[in-house]
């Protein structure tokens, strides 16, 4: 636990259309800021972490457990542990993802 300063946080390029910054984390929780260009994708996947996704800007087609819904700025998705989910970016945008517990696989 402690302070995390944006100037010290490097974005990790995930592919040509998306990147992620780990904003803060401890054993119990993690916050990430994701950046997507139009056409960027988060391929369908699952993990044991519970996740909340909050849309800062943009438009996304978000799939959760086989149901796809269009979400945009101000919308949120709560993703249960082990639920299959993914997204496609329709209009350039940014998301905040919160995980519990932290995603150790996101750390260097």
Helices and strands as residue ranges (DSSP letters): G 6-8, E 12-15, E 18-26, E 29-36, E 41-45, E 50-64, E 67-72, E 76-79, E 85-100, G 104-106
